[in-house]
C-alpha cells in the first residue's frame, strides 16, 4: 500500500548537503526558511502543508519501472474535498429544532446530523438555544441534554421523549379520581 501526498505547495522536507553550496543556493534556501550551516552539513527545513492524503494500492509504473504520473487517477480538489449534502430534517420536531439552530447560528439550513458546536455554537448560544427550545416545545430541557445530544436528530429524540413524558404525566393527573378520606 502506498501513500500519495498532494500539496498546496508546502511539505516537510530536509535537505542535507555535505558539499559547499553556492551563495545563490544558500540565499534561495534561506528565503524558504532554511537553517544554515551546521559544520560541513547544511540542513534546510522547509515546512509545507499537504492538502490531501490519498491511499492507493500501488503506484502506476511506466515500462521502465518509474512512477507514471500521467496514469494517476483524477485527484481534483472538487473530488477530494466533496462534502456530502447534510440530511434534511424529517419530523416536525427536527424541522422546528433545525430552524431554531439556523436562526441562532445565522445559517441558511442545518442538517439533522450536524453538531451544534461544529457549526459555530458555543456555551452562550447553547444557553439561548435551550431557552428557545423550552419555550417552543414546552419541555424541561437542560443544557446537559444539548451537550450530550448536540445534533438535531439526537436532541429531537430527547425533546420527543420529554414531550411524551410531560403529556403522560398530565394525562395521569387528569384521570385520577378524587377520593375523600
N, C-alpha and C positions, 0 to 999 in steps of 0.2 A: 504494500500500500504506500502511496506517495502523497505528499502534500504540496500543492501548488500555492504559492504565495503571490497574490496580486497586490500591488501597492499603488498608493496615490502619489508615488514619487519618493517615498520615505521607507527605509528598512534599516534594521540594526545591523551594522557591518563593522568589521575591524580589519584594518589594513596593517600588515606587518611588512616592513621593507628593511632588509638587512644592508642594503646598499644606500649610499647617499642619494637623496633626491635632489633634483634641480630646484633652484629657488622658485621657479614658476610653479612647479608641482607643490612645493611646500606652501606657497601662498594660496593656491587653489584649495588645498586640504584645510588650511586654517579658515578660509572663508566658509567651509562647510562644517566647522566645529571640531576640527581635528585637534588632538592633544599631541604636541610635538616635543622634540626628541626625548628619547629615554635611552641614553647611551648611544649605541650604534643602531638600535632598533627604533624605527618610527612607528608610533601607534596612532591610528586615526580612528576615532569613534564617531560614527555617523548615526544619528538617531532618525529612523524612518518608520512610519506607521503603516502597517498593512491595512488595506481597505476591505479585504476578504480572505478567507481561508477556504479552499475548495479541496475536498478529499477525492482522490482518484485511485482506481485500482492499479493502474500503471501509466507511465508517460508514453505518448505515441513517439515512436522512433523512426528515423529515416533508415534507408537500406544500409548505411554505413554505421548505424548504431548511435547516432546523435539524436538529441531531442528534436522532434519535428514540431516546431511552434505553429506551423500552418495547420496542423491536424488537430489542434486543441479545439474542444467544443466552444461554442459562443458563450463567453462569460461576461456578457454586457452587464452594466451596472443595474439596468432595469430588471434583468432576470435574477441577479444575485441578491438584490435587495427588495424584491417584490414583497409587498405587505398584503396579506390576505384581508379581504373586507371583513370588518367586525360583524358578528352575528347580530341581527336586529332583534329587539325585544318582541316576545311572543304573547305574553299575558298582559292584562291591564295593569297589574302591579308593576311589571317590568317597564312598561311604556311610561307610566307616571314617574317612576323612580328615575329612569333614564332622562326624562325631561327635567327633573329637579337637578340632577347632576350636570346636565348640559348647561343649564342656566347658571349654576354656581361656578362652573369651571370655564364659562364663556366658550363653549364648544357648540358646533352645529348639531352633532349627534354623538351618542355614546353606545357602544356595543355591549351586549349582555355579559361578555367575558372579560371586559376591560377593567383593570384595577383602578379604583378611585385615586389612589396615591400615585400610581404611574401616570395618570392623566394630568397631574399637577395639583392634586388635592393635598392639603396639609392640615394640621391639627385645628386651626381656626375654621377652615372651610368644613371640616368634618363635624364640628360642633354646630355650625349653621345648617348643615345637611340633616343632622339628626333632629334638630328643632323643626325644620320644614317637614320632614317625614312624619314626625309625631303629629303635627297639625293636620297634614293631609290625610293620613291613614288612621288617625285616632288610636294609635297603639303606644305602648310604653316602651319605645325603643331606646336602648342605651348606646353610648358611644362605643362600648365594648363590642356590641353587635356589629357595628360598622368596621371596627378594627379586625374582628375575626372573620367577617364575610365582606371583603372590600369590593366585590364585583356586583353588578346589577342583579345577575341571576342568583347569587348566593344571598344577598340581602333581601331580595324579593321573596325567597323561600322563608326567611326569618320573619318578614313582615306578614306573610300569609299565615304562618303558624301563630304569630301573636294575635292577628285578627280573629282567627278561628277560636283561640283560647278566650279572647275577650267576649266574643259572641256567645260561646258556650257557657261562660260564667254568668252573663246577663240573662241568658235563657233559663239557666238553672235557678237563678234568684227569682225570676218571674213566675216559674212553675211551682214554687213552694206554696204549700198550703199553711195558712196561719192556724195554729192550734193554741187554744187558751189553756193555761195550766191552772 
